Amino acid sequence: KPDKELITLKYLEMLPNLADGTANKIFLPYEASGIIAALSVMVEGIKDSGTAKATASA
């Protein structure tokens, strides 16, 4: 059974090949989707923080 590190390595090696194809869908492993969700929450928080500062200074 392959371990998590080997699967991660193979996935990262495959990423450049994804851009070469004509497919329009990318399947992400569950762990990556969690990271992306966390990043989107942080980005929204930064946007909201910037909006709050702009309205407070106006």
C-alpha positions in Angstrom: 0.0 0.0 0.0 1.5 3.4 -1.0 2.0 5.8 1.9 0.7 9.4 2.0 4.1 11.0 1.1 4.4 8.9 -2.1 0.9 9.8 -3.2 1.6 13.5 -2.5 4.8 13.4 -4.5 3.1 11.7 -7.5 0.3 14.2 -7.4 2.7 17.1 -7.4 4.7 15.6 -10.3 1.4 15.3 -12.2 0.3 18.9 -11.8 2.2 20.3 -14.8 0.6 17.6 -17.0 -2.8 18.8 -16.0 -2.2 22.1 -17.8 -1.2 20.4 -21.1 -4.6 18.7 -21.6 -7.9 19.9 -23.0 -9.9 18.8 -20.0 -11.7 21.5 -18.1 -12.1 19.7 -14.8 -9.5 19.1 -12.1 -10.0 16.7 -9.3 -8.4 17.7 -6.0 -7.8 15.3 -3.1 -9.9 16.0 0.0 -6.9 17.5 1.9 -6.3 20.1 -0.8 -10.0 21.1 -0.9 -9.8 21.8 2.9 -6.7 24.0 2.4 -8.4 25.9 -0.5 -11.5 26.4 1.7 -9.4 27.8 4.5 -7.6 30.2 2.1 -10.9 31.5 0.7 -12.1 32.2 4.3 -8.9 34.1 5.0 -9.2 36.1 1.7 -12.8 37.0 2.5 -11.8 38.1 6.0 -9.1 40.3 4.6 -11.6 41.9 2.1 -14.1 42.5 4.9 -11.3 44.0 7.1 -10.3 46.4 4.3 -13.9 47.4 3.7 -14.5 48.1 7.4 -11.3 50.2 7.6 -12.4 52.2 4.5 -15.8 53.0 5.9 -14.5 53.8 9.3 -12.0 56.4 7.9 -14.7 58.0 5.6 
